[in-house]
Structure formats: C-alpha cells, structure tokens
Amino acid sequence: MKKLLFLIPLVILSCKKDAAVSENSATEDSVQLVEEPKPEVDSAAIRDSIIRNSAAGKKVLDEGIMRDDEGNQIIRVADAAQLPFSLGDEFTAENQTLIVKIKNFKNPEISAVVTPKNKEMNIRINQIKLPNGDYDGPFGRELKNYEVPENGEVWLIIGRSNMASGEAKGDFTISVK
C-alpha cells in the first residue's frame, strides 16, 4: 500500500507535460527582416522529372501515348508545340525501326540525339523525311541543326545500321529539339 502511495504522484507528474515557453528578447528595433532570394528552379524540369519517374510515366514511356506498333515498325506521333521533348522506347527485335512523326513543324532547323542504354547498341538516325517528301540520310546517333526548308510534318526514322555490328535490341531515348 505504501508503494502505491509513492507511485501515484510519480505517475501524475510524468503524465503532465507543459509546453516549453521561450522568451524572445528581441525588439522591433533589433530585428531586421531579410528576404532571401529564391533559387531559380526550372518548373518544367521538375514536372518532367516527376512525370518520367512515376509509375504512370514509365508506363507511357513503355507503351506510349500516340504509339503504334506494327510488326517491326514503331510509330510515335508528337506535335511540334511539344518541342523540345524526349521519347523512350525499346527495340525487341533485330530489324525494328522507330518513326517519330513531328506534326506542324515550323522551325527552320531540327536537332536530335539517340542515346541507347547500352553504349554498344547498334542504333542510329537512319533518315529524315522532310515536309516536301524528300528523304535524307543516313546519319549517326546525332543530327545537329538540320535545315528544314518548309513547314509541315517531319519524320525521324531510327533503326540499326547495316554497316555496323552490335546488338540492335535494347532500350534507348531520342531527344528532339
């Protein structure tokens, strides 16, 4: 019984907690408000990173919006208003090609880079189809400042190089500006 009488005040004191109150000795005269400049953050890059790394974003990169898979030909469609953009895709067969159709292209030039996940992958920009129907190519993995003489639909045709060896299957990204 004596032990119980001793424990009751101890339990009551341990359960009672007061908020810590701190006194501020600063007055209005001694405090100066300074606005720290906010670092410039590229909101598009953050949004793109969030989208690209989300489960839904990965599904879109794998299955794609505006993506048709017809045998050995993958067709992706984008509007030039989305430039610059990057598309991720994968070749699962040796002789696959990817056609990136860019609608409403009005820029005087186009640049593109193909970046495979495996650096030894046999992949390049094979051809470009201009709005007037002309084709040009082959190119390497990079197409720099290619002049587009008129407005319209531009195609980038990506595939393996028949003049080179290496695995033609795998993941890659094409960035278009």
C-alpha positions in Angstrom: 0.0 0.0 0.0 2.8 2.3 0.8 4.4 1.6 -2.5 1.1 2.5 -4.2 1.0 5.9 -2.5 4.5 6.6 -3.7 3.8 5.6 -7.3 0.6 7.7 -7.7 2.3 11.1 -7.5 5.1 9.9 -9.8 2.6 8.7 -12.5 0.7 12.0 -12.3 3.9 14.1 -12.6 5.2 12.0 -15.5 1.9 12.3 -17.5 1.7 16.1 -17.0 3.7 17.9 -19.7 3.9 21.6 -20.1 4.8 23.3 -23.3 8.2 24.8 -23.3 7.9 28.6 -23.3 10.8 30.6 -24.6 11.1 34.3 -24.2 12.3 36.4 -27.1 14.4 39.3 -26.0 14.4 40.9 -29.5 12.5 44.1 -30.0 11.2 45.6 -33.3 14.3 47.8 -33.4 16.7 44.8 -33.2 15.0 42.6 -35.8 15.6 43.1 -39.5 13.6 41.1 -42.0 15.7 40.0 -44.9 14.1 38.3 -47.9 16.3 35.6 -49.2 16.2 35.3 -52.9 14.6 32.1 -54.1 16.8 30.0 -56.3 15.5 29.7 -59.8 14.0 26.4 -60.4 13.1 25.1 -63.8 9.5 24.0 -63.0 9.3 22.2 -66.4 12.3 20.1 -65.5 10.9 19.2 -62.1 7.5 18.4 -63.6 9.2 16.3 -66.3 11.3 14.5 -63.7 8.2 13.8 -61.6 6.3 12.5 -64.6 9.2 10.5 -66.0 9.8 8.8 -62.7 6.2 8.0 -61.8 4.7 4.6 -62.4 2.2 6.1 -64.9 5.0 8.0 -66.7 7.1 4.8 -67.0 4.0 3.0 -68.5 3.6 5.8 -71.0 7.3 5.6 -71.9 7.0 1.9 -72.4 3.6 1.6 -74.0 3.3 5.2 -75.1 0.7 7.7 -76.0 0.3 8.1 -79.7 2.3 4.9 -80.2 1.5 2.3 -82.8 3.4 -1.0 -83.0 3.0 -2.5 -86.5 5.3 -5.5 -86.9 8.8 -4.3 -87.0 7.8 -0.7 -87.1 7.0 1.5 -84.1 5.4 4.8 -84.9 5.3 7.7 -82.4 3.5 10.9 -83.1 4.2 14.3 -81.5 3.2 17.9 -82.1 6.0 20.4 -82.7 4.4 22.6 -80.0 5.9 20.0 -77.5 9.5 20.6 -78.6 11.9 20.0 -77.0 10.9 16.5 -75.9 12.4 13.1 -75.2 10.9 9.7 -76.0 11.9 6.5 -74.5 11.4 3.2 -76.4 12.8 -0.3 -76.8 13.7 -2.5 -79.8 12.8 -6.1 -79.0 13.7 -7.5 -82.5 16.8 -7.1 -84.7 15.2 -5.3 -87.6 12.9 -2.9 -85.8 12.6 0.8 -86.8 11.1 3.7 -84.9 9.4 6.5 -86.9 8.9 9.8 -84.9 6.4 11.9 -86.8 6.5 15.5 -85.8 3.4 17.3 -86.9 3.1 21.1 -87.5 6.9 21.6 -87.6 7.6 25.3 -88.3 11.2 25.7 -87.0 14.0 26.5 -89.5 16.1 23.5 -88.3 15.9 20.4 -86.2 18.3 18.6 -83.9 18.0 15.1 -82.5 20.2 12.7 -80.4 19.7 9.0 -79.9 21.0 7.7 -76.6 21.0 3.9 -76.1 21.1 2.5 -72.6 23.8 0.1 -73.7 26.6 2.2 -75.4 27.4 -0.7 -77.7 23.9 -0.9 -79.1 23.8 -0.7 -82.9 21.3 2.2 -83.4 21.3 5.5 -85.4 19.1 8.0 -87.1 18.8 6.4 -90.5 16.7 9.0 -92.3 14.8 12.2 -92.1 11.7 12.8 -94.2 11.0 16.5 -94.9 7.6 18.1 -95.3 8.1 18.2 -99.1 8.5 14.4 -99.2 12.3 14.4 -99.7 14.4 11.9 -97.6 17.9 12.4 -96.4 20.4 10.3 -94.5 21.9 8.2 -93.1 23.1 10.0 -90.0 24.8 8.8 -86.9 23.3 9.0 -83.4 23.2 12.7 -83.6 21.5 15.1 -86.0 22.7 18.7 -85.5 20.9 21.8 -86.8 19.5 20.1 -89.9 17.8 22.8 -92.1 14.1 22.2 -92.7 13.1 24.3 -95.8 9.4 24.4 -95.2 6.7 23.9 -92.6 4.8 20.6 -92.2 5.3 17.1 -91.0 8.9 15.9 -90.3 9.8 12.2 -89.8 12.8 10.9 -88.0 13.5 7.2 -88.8 15.6 5.4 -86.2 17.0 1.9 -86.6 20.1 -0.2 -86.8 23.0 0.5 -89.1 23.6 -2.3 -91.7 27.2 -1.2 -92.0 28.0 -1.8 -88.3 27.8 -4.7 -85.9 26.4 -4.9 -82.4 23.2 -5.8 -80.7 20.2 -4.0 -82.2 17.9 -4.8 -79.2 17.5 -2.7 -76.1 16.3 0.5 -74.5 17.0 3.9 -75.9 15.9 7.6 -75.7 15.6 10.1 -78.5 15.7 13.7 -77.7 14.4 16.2 -80.3 14.9 20.0 -80.3 
